[in-house]
Amino acid sequence: MKEPFSFERGRIVESIQGRDRGRYFLILEIQENQTVTIADGYTHPLNRPKKKKTRHLHAKPIVVNLETIRPEGGKVQDSDLRRALEEHGFAVKRSLCKEG
């Protein structure tokens, strides 16, 4: 099945395979052999991004410009990734109590 949107830097993607299935991420880097580096600012922060194959991701129609994501300038932080995902309606549903 052909993906309707291309995988590019800043694209919001949903994981469809693995233990992070159903979570949303931003693509940080495109690598060779059909893999990308993704982060969400929660489980996979910028200092520990996840490598994932593109066939395990579903691309969304929204692309975030990572160069201008920080309004006051400077280096992109995890809070910027979380805010960008929330602004576009892909917020992580977090509970105050631990299930288990």
C-alpha positions, 0 to 999 in steps of 0.5 A, spaced: 500 500 500 502 506 497 503 512 503 499 518 501 503 523 504 511 523 503 516 522 509 519 528 510 523 532 516 517 535 521 511 530 518 507 528 524 506 520 524 502 515 528 506 509 530 502 502 527 506 497 530 510 496 536 509 497 543 508 505 541 502 503 537 497 509 537 502 514 539 504 520 535 511 523 533 515 528 529 520 526 524 527 528 526 531 525 520 530 521 514 535 515 514 537 510 508 534 503 507 526 506 509 528 508 516 526 515 520 528 518 527 522 520 531 521 523 537 515 526 541 518 529 547 515 524 552 517 517 551 522 519 546 525 525 547 530 529 543 536 526 546 534 519 545 530 519 539 527 512 536 529 509 529 523 506 526 521 503 519 517 507 515 512 501 513 511 501 521 508 508 521 502 512 518 504 519 515 499 525 517 497 531 513 501 536 517 508 538 517 511 542 522 517 547 520 522 545 526 526 551 524 521 555 526 518 551 532 521 555 537 518 562 537 524 566 541 529 562 537 534 557 540 535 550 540 529 546 539 527 542 546 522 537 548 517 542 550 516 544 543 515 538 540 510 536 545 506 543 544 507 542 536 503 535 537 498 538 542 497 544 537 495 540 531 490 535 536 495 529 537 496 530 544 498 524 549 492 522 553 496 522 560 493 520 566 495 522 573 494 516 576 498 510 574 494 504 571 497 497 573 
